[in-house]
Structures are given as C-alpha cells and as structure tokens.
Amino acid sequence: MRRNVLYLDLLLLKQCCLISMELYVIRILCTTRPSENCFCRGYNDGVPITEEFFIEKIAGKHCDDAARGLFPDWDLEKGLKFMDEKEDLFRKLAKEQVKPLNGLNKIRKWIEEQGLKRAAVTNAPRPNAELMISLLGLSDFFQAVIIGGECDRAKPFPDPYLKALEVLQVSKDHTFVLEDSVSGIKAGVAAGMPVVGLTTRNPESLLMEAKPVFLIRDYDDPKLWAALEELDQKGAPGGTATA
C-alpha cells in the first residue's frame, strides 16, 4: 500500500509538515504584516523603527527575548507588559489586514491530498496564533498548535519542534519544516529535520546561515513544486509536515 511522503533535498522522504507562524504570527502564510503599522508611525508617540531593526530585534523571537533585546535597562516584568500591549494592538490590526501568502491554498490542498500530518509551531502568544489560524481559515487544517512559550525553551532551541513530533506521534526522520525566520530554521535543523525557508521578510543571506535545505519566495515557487512533483513521481513512502 502506498504511503504518502514529501520528497526534498538529498532524496529525503518525509511524512509530516510543521509550519512556522511567527512575526505577525503566520509570517509564511501571510503577505500583510499588521505590526508594520505600529512600526511606521511609532508606538505611544515613540520613534518609528526600520525593517532592519525589526529583523534584528523582533522577528521570530519569543516575547521574553524580544523584551530583553528591546529594553535591556528595564526589568523583565516591565518589558513583558509592553510586549503584551503590543500583541493586543497587533490582534486588533490583524483582523483587518491579514491576507494569504501566494500559493497557500495550493500547498494546503497538496498536503491534505497526501494525507500528511501537520502542526503549526510558533514563538507567538497563543491568542495571536489562534487568531491568525482562524482568519486564514486554517482551524481545521492544523492538527496541533505548538507555542514556544509553553515549551521549556522557545525557538531557536529545538523544543517546540520536538514537542510537535511528540504530539503528532511521528519521527523526525519522516518530517519536514516550512519556516521563514532565522530562529525557526535553526530550531528545525537542531531538531534534526530538513527545513525549507521562505524569504517573506528576512534577507536570504541570513536565512542561509541557519542552513535550510533551500529557500523559496512563497508557496507558488517553482523550486518547491519541482521537489513535490519529483516526490509524486517517486511514489515514495510517506510522512509529516510542520510549519
């Protein structure tokens, strides 16, 4: 009986897909970033920040780490209170501005047709993750939502991805990851899985330093579909996907 797999770099056979949901929570699934509105105009009459500053200090980071990096002279409690206010504003903006990344419905259909297990893995707070999943119509798609802050260690440590494997009851040897942040790629690689990186925000050079198997611009990228087509032609045994 044919088992479903995802065929990627070096003829790796996968059964599961784990998908990252960072930044504006599902960075790799969205093109619009509600948080940018706060950054462009400043927050509480503060100074607007640049894209480069966002990538260095905030993108893909857990709130604890972002607070420490943004406010090194504040105590953590004060920094986290600020981050909570930021996340609340983000959720209000997200309801009006979230749009799917190109090819989202196409890759979703492919994953479902292959019968792959799938989980969303994010450093974002659970309310953000659940809101974004709902807004994108993915509530019935993901079989698990893993929050970095609910693990012993968040990304870039492997703990969130290892937790996803445990919850889905799959092996890392049959799983691949879709990620768009440096911390997320590092986490997936550290967990022993091949990671496909998305260039939705971070510079390609930074993403490649984290050692993904390859990079794609979105879910319509020919490079991704060439790998999937090769998988279908192989009819190889299958696995899991995470993001």
C-alpha positions as MATLAB code, in Angstrom:
seq = 'MRRNVLYLDLLLLKQCCLISMELYVIRILCTTRPSENCFCRGYNDGVPITEEFFIEKIAGKHCDDAARGLFPDWDLEKGLKFMDEKEDLFRKLAKEQVKPLNGLNKIRKWIEEQGLKRAAVTNAPRPNAELMISLLGLSDFFQAVIIGGECDRAKPFPDPYLKALEVLQVSKDHTFVLEDSVSGIKAGVAAGMPVVGLTTRNPESLLMEAKPVFLIRDYDDPKLWAALEELDQKGAPGGTATA';
ca = [
       0.000    0.000    0.000;
       1.390    3.396   -0.985;
       2.321    5.681    1.895;
       2.481    9.438    1.363;
       5.776   11.299    1.561;
       7.336   14.634    0.779;
      10.483   14.355   -1.348;
      13.039   17.090   -0.675;
      16.774   17.686   -0.818;
      19.026   14.599   -0.997;
      16.034   12.323   -1.643;
      14.782   12.737    1.933;
      11.423   11.050    2.426;
       9.008   12.815    4.772;
       5.618   12.117    6.347;
       4.775   15.264    8.261;
       4.811   19.028    7.741;
       5.470   21.518   10.544;
       4.712   25.135    9.703;
       6.066   28.234   11.420;
       3.735   31.018   12.479;
       5.919   33.875   13.546;
       6.199   37.599   13.298;
       2.713   38.657   12.507;
       2.108   35.182   13.602;
       1.828   33.257   10.378;
       4.578   35.047    8.539;
       4.944   32.360    5.959;
       1.235   32.231    5.240;
       0.626   35.979    5.017;
       1.826   38.895    2.962;
       0.355   41.731    5.024;
       2.052   42.490    8.330;
      -0.316   44.357   10.677;
       2.530   45.082   13.065;
       4.160   47.299   10.448;
       1.544   49.960   11.062;
       2.817   50.330   14.628;
       6.414   50.452   13.475;
       5.940   53.009   10.718;
       4.181   55.537   12.924;
       5.826   54.722   16.239;
       4.072   53.413   19.311;
       2.870   55.642   22.170;
       4.498   58.584   20.343;
       7.748   56.650   20.129;
      10.270   56.581   17.319;
       9.320   54.538   14.225;
      11.643   51.593   13.594;
      13.213   50.317   10.411;
      12.820   46.962    8.701;
      16.417   46.155    9.636;
      15.749   46.909   13.307;
      12.647   44.709   13.244;
      14.560   41.783   11.754;
      17.398   42.112   14.280;
      15.387   42.705   17.456;
      11.919   41.217   16.995;
      11.385   38.867   14.037;
      10.889   35.255   15.119;
      11.788   35.933   18.742;
       9.835   34.877   21.822;
       8.368   37.823   23.753;
      10.801   37.338   26.650;
      13.800   37.525   24.313;
      12.374   40.450   22.360;
      11.684   42.392   25.565;
      15.237   41.846   26.801;
      16.679   42.918   23.474;
      14.490   45.983   23.089;
      14.706   47.200   26.672;
      17.958   45.985   28.241;
      17.700   48.560   31.038;
      14.135   47.611   32.032;
      13.210   44.847   34.412;
      11.631   41.907   32.608;
       8.164   42.459   34.071;
       8.008   45.987   32.639;
       9.273   44.782   29.277;
       6.706   41.981   29.113;
       3.903   44.414   29.966;
       4.925   46.464   26.951;
       5.019   43.345   24.780;
       1.530   42.377   25.961;
       0.241   45.802   24.904;
       1.964   45.428   21.546;
       0.419   41.991   20.983;
      -3.043   43.315   21.866;
      -2.692   46.078   19.287;
      -1.397   43.558   16.764;
      -4.520   41.412   17.150;
      -6.750   44.410   16.525;
      -4.862   45.297   13.343;
      -4.640   41.712   12.156;
      -8.398   41.335   11.896;
      -8.439   43.940    9.138;
      -5.249   43.248    7.228;
      -4.266   39.567    7.042;
      -4.047   38.054    3.558;
      -2.809   34.594    2.476;
       0.654   34.187    1.022;
       0.661   33.246   -2.672;
       0.074   29.533   -3.126;
      -1.316   28.885    0.357;
      -4.447   27.130   -0.862;
      -2.399   25.150   -3.379;
       0.054   23.781   -0.807;
      -2.742   23.179    1.673;
      -4.574   21.048   -0.879;
      -1.411   19.110   -1.701;
      -0.654   18.369    1.955;
      -4.227   17.212    2.569;
      -4.258   15.025   -0.549;
      -1.008   13.390    0.568;
      -2.522   12.695    3.967;
       0.360   14.369    5.800;
       0.031   15.172    9.467;
       0.623   18.859   10.193;
       1.202   21.251   13.065;
       1.732   24.988   13.447;
       4.796   25.811   15.550;
       5.309   29.405   16.700;
       7.006   31.674   19.206;
       3.968   33.938   19.120;
       1.490   34.044   22.038;
      -1.335   31.526   21.741;
      -4.061   34.198   21.283;
      -2.141   35.555   18.265;
      -1.600   32.116   16.774;
      -5.205   31.039   17.160;
      -6.480   34.333   15.761;
      -4.284   34.116   12.670;
      -5.168   30.483   12.048;
      -8.841   31.380   12.252;
      -8.545   34.433    9.989;
      -6.777   32.344    7.351;
      -9.395   29.586    7.512;
      -6.890   27.029    8.823;
      -8.607   25.996   12.052;
      -9.497   22.597   10.605;
      -6.181   22.202    8.780;
      -3.694   22.079   11.652;
      -3.909   19.081   13.933;
      -1.808   20.750   16.624;
      -0.646   24.250   17.546;
       2.638   24.340   19.461;
       3.594   27.552   21.298;
       7.259   28.206   22.045;
       6.427   29.915   25.329;
       4.632   26.784   26.525;
       7.755   24.643   25.999;
      10.822   24.517   28.227;
      12.650   26.628   25.641;
      11.332   28.576   22.656;
      12.932   28.822   19.216;
      15.837   28.906   18.274;
      16.035   25.865   20.560;
      14.523   22.671   19.098;
      12.000   22.148   21.918;
       8.867   23.437   20.086;
       9.530   21.224   17.064;
      10.353   18.219   19.224;
       7.067   18.811   21.053;
       5.222   18.830   17.724;
       6.750   15.477   16.815;
       5.639   14.087   20.161;
       2.084   15.391   19.841;
       1.688   14.139   16.260;
       3.406   10.856   17.142;
       5.768   10.982   14.190;
       9.503   10.589   13.684;
      11.856   13.433   12.785;
      13.096   11.119   10.037;
       9.715   11.443    8.311;
       9.064   15.135    8.839;
       9.910   18.416    7.118;
       9.583   22.025    8.242;
       8.445   25.210    6.473;
       9.984   28.278    8.148;
      10.691   31.940    7.409;
      12.717   33.121   10.403;
      16.339   32.537   11.316;
      15.396   31.343   14.804;
      12.798   28.984   13.356;
      15.147   27.467   10.789;
      17.761   26.957   13.499;
      15.143   25.264   15.689;
      14.029   22.886   12.936;
      17.594   21.996   11.990;
      18.525   21.482   15.649;
      15.535   19.125   15.944;
      17.051   17.023   13.155;
      14.648   17.872   10.326;
      15.107   19.370    6.849;
      13.795   22.921    6.695;
      12.516   24.782    3.647;
      12.987   28.508    4.230;
      10.685   31.241    2.976;
      12.077   34.638    2.035;
       8.941   36.527    3.079;
      10.874   39.019    5.187;
      14.400   38.075    6.206;
      17.390   38.529    3.857;
      18.350   35.337    2.032;
      21.913   35.549    3.351;
      20.726   35.450    6.974;
      18.332   32.588    6.314;
      21.012   30.539    4.560;
      23.331   30.894    7.559;
      20.747   28.883    9.513;
      21.182   26.013    6.984;
      17.800   25.346    5.324;
      17.803   22.750    2.533;
      16.722   25.503    0.143;
      14.781   28.779    0.024;
      11.502   29.654   -1.702;
       9.801   33.016   -2.142;
       6.263   31.713   -1.491;
       4.135   28.579   -1.964;
       3.930   29.148   -5.726;
       7.705   28.971   -6.094;
       8.671   26.542   -8.917;
      11.522   25.200   -6.785;
       9.045   23.887   -4.210;
       6.747   22.321   -6.776;
       9.633   20.696   -8.634;
      10.508   18.916   -5.380;
       6.894   17.915   -4.795;
       6.494   16.706   -8.384;
       9.589   14.562   -8.019;
       8.073   13.127   -4.868;
       4.859   12.242   -6.650;
       6.829   10.555   -9.429;
       8.780    8.521   -6.903;
       5.587    7.417   -5.148;
       7.784    7.020   -2.104;
       6.547    6.199    1.400;
       5.370    8.985    3.479;
       5.314   11.290    6.391;
       4.572   14.553    8.203;
       4.777   18.285    7.608;
       5.303   21.118   10.065;
       5.349   24.864    9.787;
];
